């Protein structure tokens, strides 16, 4: 039986024992009841207590009664009864307390934390099962260590926790500590320990009661957060960017070392005079803009001059953004300053250079334009806008995209399709643009212009920007037309003189045989009129007339042969070689006529038996006719295409031009029919005769959308190409 329990029952035991002793002295049995009650209350074992109580009652019953005394009986009875009732009352109170302790222990043992209790010396008197499960030790094992269980605390935290525990025990204040405790498997978790002292009525510490809550996840999260904050602060303090923070009202509360070093000021100086580092010329604008941003809770972005640590002012870009709460209130401002002094100077220089360049472009006697890689116009200089009578904005507002609005509004309808195709091809491939077309003027008229453009590429070879120039060549074209007209008249005169000379030569050659025919005919007539007629002489004169007539026919045959160039030898060959030779012969004239020549030759053509010289004459004549048909296009694109191909057993050659076309594709092959001012009308007729002599065919068809295609075919020889 513990001493504390004896002390609780001491008054009741003293009273009952006095009554019992008096009863025994007086041979009274009343003390037996008290002794039985005391046995039931104080003996823990219920069976043992019942046996002892029964024994005492029987023993007391055997004591002989003494009824002589009249004073002792009531006193012994009262003392024994009072002691028994007192014991029962204390026992009932003790039972209620024990039940409360049982309930409290059940609550403590059901708690998720580690519950514990110590005596006034700090020795553990109780640990809940959670402690035993976590640490793997019971109360007795804790107390045997000599350190009140602190050996389970992490070595790095042990001294701190010991000092806090001893301080609490010495001062009687509450104990609180966050430290690591070793699990049964050797790992450590963070716990928050909290204990309070239990005091008696006199204020003396009777013991300590506390709990230890697992805060490992929270502590590790706080450690990670603290580490992140440390790294962030280190990053902010070491990064080469000027960073600052402000209060919700816009007052400065933090500047990183880079910013303080840049400004040559301290945090206190900036806090006392925030705008003192701003240039006087920029201060008013800065203050009003910053106040408006704080009021509207919108980000700040401006450029101003700030005082450098050497006293000079440098251009800075100041940006800031507010951190807002869930309710939309400003929590804090975060901002950065970036020194853009060199950038600002460079931009000013670029701006000045751009102005000078724009002034130069606007004063050039040429129309300059720029376009994006996909062909969207981005710039027209002033001369071009005055020349065309439109602005860049007007063209951008028109229907379409890219250069289509410009072409539809500023290019002659006849030249627009070819110009559009060429521009689209160049915008896709990056090929330079060089062509002439008729440009609409501000007064509604059209002038011939020469348009040239090249593309600028970036370091990766991608298209970056198109730059073009348009030069008015109307006067040059008119002068060239006058020159061509004069050359045409000169050529006509030369051809007329040549034709007159040829006619005189032919007349001279034929005149002699005809004179002989006339003379011999007259002689024949005279010889026949003679009496008698001289037949022999008449026959001879007739024969002479016939010979003279034959001589005249021979002259005509030779002239015809001269025009037909007949009589050459034929041999197998490849028509592609003749086409290439014709292109070489006419190379200079093709270049002078500014035709865009495209040759498309099929590689596996069969051989053809032909007179190389005559077929070359045919090709040259057809190509020259094609160039003549495009000579009057006044700068439009002149496309000349020569192709060869197999068609069944024949070889077909076609020559296509982009001229104005023909109204009658058969009449042009008639002798002396021509559509040219200086033509004789016999070239195509001779060409058809030459092709026909090779068992071939020559014809013409209209081309789409405009122009003419001349084709001739020759039968293949069946040989390998």
Secondary structure, 3 states (H helix, E strand, C coil): CCHHHHHHHHHHHHHHHHHHHHHHHCCCCCHHHHHHHHHHHHCCCHHHHHHHHHHHHHHHHCCCCCCCCCCHHHHHHHHHHHHHHHHHHHHHHHHHHHHHHHHHHHHHHHCCCEEEEEECCCCEEEECHHHHHHHCCCHHHHHCCCCCCHHHECHHHHHHHHHHHHHHHHHCCCEEEEEEEECCCCCEEEEEEEEEEEECCCCCEEEEEEEEEECHHHHHHHHHHHHHHHHHHHHHHHCCCEEEEECCCCCEEEECHHHHHHHCCCHHHHHHCHHHHECHHHHHHHHHHHHHHHHHCCCEEEEEEEECCCCCEEEEEEEEEEEECCCCCEEEEEEEEEECHHHHHHHHHHHHHHHHHHHHHHHCCCEEEEEECCCCEEEECHHHHHHHCCCHHHHHHCCCCCCHHHHHHHECHHHHHHHHHHHHHHHHHCCCEEEEEEEECCCCCEEEEEEEEEEEECCCCCEEEEEEEEEECHHHHHHHHHHHHHHHHHHHHHHHHHHHHHHHHHHHHHHHHHHHHHHHHHHHHHHHHCCCCCHHHHHHHHHHHHHHHHHHHHHHHHHHHHHHCCCCCCEEECHHHHHHHHHHHCHHHHHHCCCEEEEEECCCCCCEEECHHHHHHHHHHHHHHHHHHCCCCCCCCCEEEEEEEEECCEEEEEEECCCCCCCCCCHHHCCCCCCCCCCCCCHHHHHHHHHHHCCCEEEEEECCCCCEEEEEEEEECCCCC
